[in-house]
Amino acid sequence: MAELTYREAVARAIAQEMERDPTVYFIGEDVAAAGGVFKTTEGLLERFGPERVRDTPISEQAIIGAAMGAAMNGLRPIAELMFSDFFAVCWDMVANQIAKTRYMTDGQVALPLVIRTANGGGVRFGAQHSQSVESWMMAIPGLKVVIPSTPVDMIGLLAAAVRDPDPVIVIEPKVLYASKGEVPDGEIVDRLGEARTLRSGDDVTVCALGAMVPKALEAAERLDAEGVSAEVIDVRSLVPLDARTIIGSVGRTGRLVTVEENPRLCGWGAEVASIVAEEAFFSLDGPIVRVTTPHVPLPAADVLEDAAIPSVERIVEGVRRALE
């Protein structure tokens, strides 16, 4: 058992899969010699060499196009897009080609590739480098989408993504890169499509994702001091979505609060709320509450960014509203 940072877990996960499978290779901007702009891939070039760890030009289209072609020809590429905002630059290739190729070829062409990307705010990078775009990917049939919130989940979910026969987008909240957690020795492999209950409770279910998970846990601790027992679920996987775990929890608590860093309009929490309203309406004892970022470009100023992104205080207030 070792304590790793989230960024160290990224490198360990990639190394684990490259060591296991010689068809896995890794490409992206500044991922080799520089060890990644967020220092998440240090040591990989020295360990696996320039044939399998490759720096690319500053071209998202080139990175994704190369990964797609490699996957179609028997390799299992891991491609990094430095900032999730720049999926917009190569979105046609992701949404119209990668997501649909297996379906349109009746399974004759598989695309076992992973796209990693740094996502979200909290580090003062401004509107074009701080977006939470997980709902973009969730909306496209043919893409699987996961967001690990801890170092051990980072390793396990990335490993599962690499081994999956379909394209998987692994979204990494950049505000979590410095966070630490205990990680077991040996190979770690998780399963896609499984949420995890991190804290049991009786009064309300709080569903959180990525960088919102530690905030939800802190909010639950504060609420406990007020006599409110909150169950906290780390959603972890948006596609496939573990609706069974969420519905089962709401069936016990009778209330649901979702905590989303993405903008409110069409956020993933709206889909979760819709599923719960359809499948567990008569278990609800009150309205579903969504705690989100407002539908605005994220500011760069620290005070304004902090005001926009859900805080522990806003989560606590959201739970109180759900209990009224």
N, C-alpha and C positions, 0 to 999 in steps of 0.2 A: 504494500500500500504506500503510495506516495502522494504528496500534495502538489498539484499542478495548477498553473494558471490556465484560463480558458485558451489563451493564445498558444501555450505550450501543448495543450490537448489537441489543437488543430494539427500541429506538426506530427504529434505522435500518431494520430489517426491516419494521416496520409501515409506515414512511414509504415504503419502496420499493414495497410492494404497493398502498398508497393512491394513490401517484403514477401507477402503471401502470394501475390499474383503478378507475374512478369508482364501481363498485358496492361496493367495500370500505369499510366504516366500522367504528368502534371504540367500544365501550361498556364501562363498568365503574365501580366505586366509586373516586372520587378520581383517575381516570385523566386528566382534562382539565386543570382549573385547577391542581391540585396536582402534576401530572406523575407520579402514581402513588405509592403508599406506599413503594415501593422505588426511586423515581425512575427507573423504566424507560421512562416515556413523556413525558419532558420535551420541550417544543417542538412536540408534535404538534397541540395545540389552536391555537397561533399559526399553524402552517403550513396546517392544513386546515379550521379553523373549527369552530364549535359544532354544525353540522349533521352532521358526520362524526366528530367526537370528542366523545362525550357522557358526562357524569357521570350516574350512576344513584343511586337510593336504596340504602340498605343492605338489599338483598333479592336473594339469589342466585336465587330463583325468578323474580323480575322480569327480571333480567339474561339468564338462559338462555331464558326464555319469549320475550322480545323478540328475541333472536338467532334462535331457531328460527322464529318467524313471519316475520322478515325474510328468512331463507334460503329459506323456502318460496315467497317472493314475488319472487325474482330478485336479491336482494342477496347479498353475501358478507361477513357480519359476522365481526369478531374480538371475542370477549367475554372479559373478564378476570374470573376469580374470585381475589380477593386472596390467599387461602390455600387450598391444595388440600384441607385438612381440611373445608372447607365445601361440597365436592361432596356431602357427606352431606345437606345441607339441600335440595338440588335434585336428588337422585339419581334420583327417579322420572322426572323430565323427561328427564334424560340417558340413563338406562338403558332406560326403557320407551317413550319417545317419539322422541327424536333418533336413538338407535341403530337403531330399527326401522322408521321411517317409509318409507324408500326400499324396503325389503323388502316391507312390508305393502301398499304401493301399486303393487307390481310395476314399480318404477322410474318411475312417473308423477310422483312428488314427490321431488326431490333436496334434500339439505340440505348445501350447501357452506359449512360454518361451521367456525370455529376457536375453541376455548376454551383460553386461556392461563391458567396458574396457577403460583404459587410453591409449592415443594414441599420437604419434608425438614427436617432438623434442623441443628445446628451453630451456631445463633444464639441459643440460650437462651430460646426462646419457649414452652416447656412442652408438655404432652401434647396440647393442643387446637389448637396452631398449628405443630407440628413433624413431623407425620406424613408418611411416604413412602407415597403411595397409588397408585403406578403399577400395582400388581397388581390394584387394584379395577377400573381401566379396562380392563386387558388381558383381564379375564375376561368382558367384555360383547361379544358378537358385534355387529358394525356400527360399532364405534368403532376409529379408528386412533390410535396412541399413540406419540409420539416424545419423547425427552429429549436435547436438545443439551448437550454438555459444554464447548464452546468458543464464543467469539464468532462465528467464521465459520460454525460449524455452526448456531448460533442463527439467523443470517440465512438461510442456505440451507434449513434444514428448515422454518422458519416460512413462507418463500416457497412451498415445495412444499406445505405444509399449506393455505395460502390458495387455491392453484390446484387443489387436489384436489376432486373432486365429492362426496366423503363427509365426514362430520364427523371432525375431527382434534383430539385433545387434545395440546397442546404443554406439556410439564411443564418448569419451570425451577427447578433447584436453587438456592434463595435464598442458600446459602453461596457460590455461584459468582459472584454479581452483581458483586463487586469484582475478579474475576480479569480478566486482560488477555490479548490475543492479536492476532496480525497478521491484518488483514482486507484483501483486495484491493479496489481501486477498481472501480466499475461494478456492474452487476446481478449478484447471486449467487442462484442457484437450485440446490438439491440434489434428491435423490430420496429418497422414503420407502422404507423397507424395506431399507436397505443399511447393514450394519455396516462398520466401518473398522478395519483392522489398524494400530495406532499404533507397534508395536514388534515386530520379528520375533524369534523364538526357537525353540529346538529341544527343550527339555526339558518344558515345561508351557504350556498355554494358559490365560490369565487373562482371563475375560470380565467387564467392568465397565460401569457405566452412570452417567451424570450426575456427581454429586459424587464418586463412587468412582473415576472414571477417573484424575484426577491422583494419587490415592493408589496406585492400581495401578501407574502408571508409576514412582512413587518406589520402591515395593516391588520392582519389577523391577530398578531400578538397584542397590538394596542386594543383591539376590540375585545379580546379576552379579558382585559382589565376592566372593561365595562360590563362584563357578564354576557357577551355575545360570542357564541361558538361558531366560527367560520371554517368551513371545509375548503381547502385550497387545492385546485386541480391545475397542474401544468399540462396544457393541451398538447404541446410538443410537436404534433403532426397535424397539419391542416388538411392535407390530402395524402393518404386516407385520413378521415376524421373519426376519432373514437367517440361517436355519439352515444354509444351504450354506457360508457363510464359517466359521461355528463348527465344523461337522463337518469341513470340510477342514483346519482348523488342528489339531483333535484327532487327525485321521488322521496328521498329521506328528509331533506331540509325544507322543501317547499318554496325556496326562493333562489334566484339566480342573479349574479352580478358578473358581467364580463369586463375585463380590463385590457384595453387595446391601445398600442402605441400608434397604430395607423389612423389616418383621418376618419372621422365618424361616418361619412357617407359611404355606404356599401362596404364597411369594414367586416372582418371575419366574424366579429361578435354578432353582427346582424344575422348571419347565417345560423350561428349557434342558437340565437334567440328564436329564430323561425322554426328550427327543428324542435326545440323544447316546447314551443307554443303548440306545435302540431302533434307532437308525440306524447307530451306530458302535461297538457293544459290543466287537467283536473288535479294534478299534484301541486300546482302553484297556489300559494297563499297570498300572492301579491304580484305587482307588475315586475317584469324583468328590467333591470337597470344596466345600462352600458356606460362605462367610464372610458372616454376616448380622448385622443387629440382632436381639437376642433378642425373643421374643414378649411384650413388655411395653409399656405406655404410656411414651413417651419422657420422661425426667426433665428438669426445668428447671435443676437445679444443674449447674454447668459440669463438675465432676469426674465426676458420674454420667452426664451426656449423652455426654461423651467416651468413657466406658467402654462405653456401649451401642452407639454407632455404630462400624462397622468402621474400624480404624486401619491405618496402614502396617504396624505391628508385627504385627497380627492377620493381615493378608494374607500377610506373609512367613511366619508360622507355618503358615498354611493351605497354602501352597505346599510347605513342608517336609513336612507331613503327607501331601500328595499324592505326594511323592517317596519316602516311606518304603517 
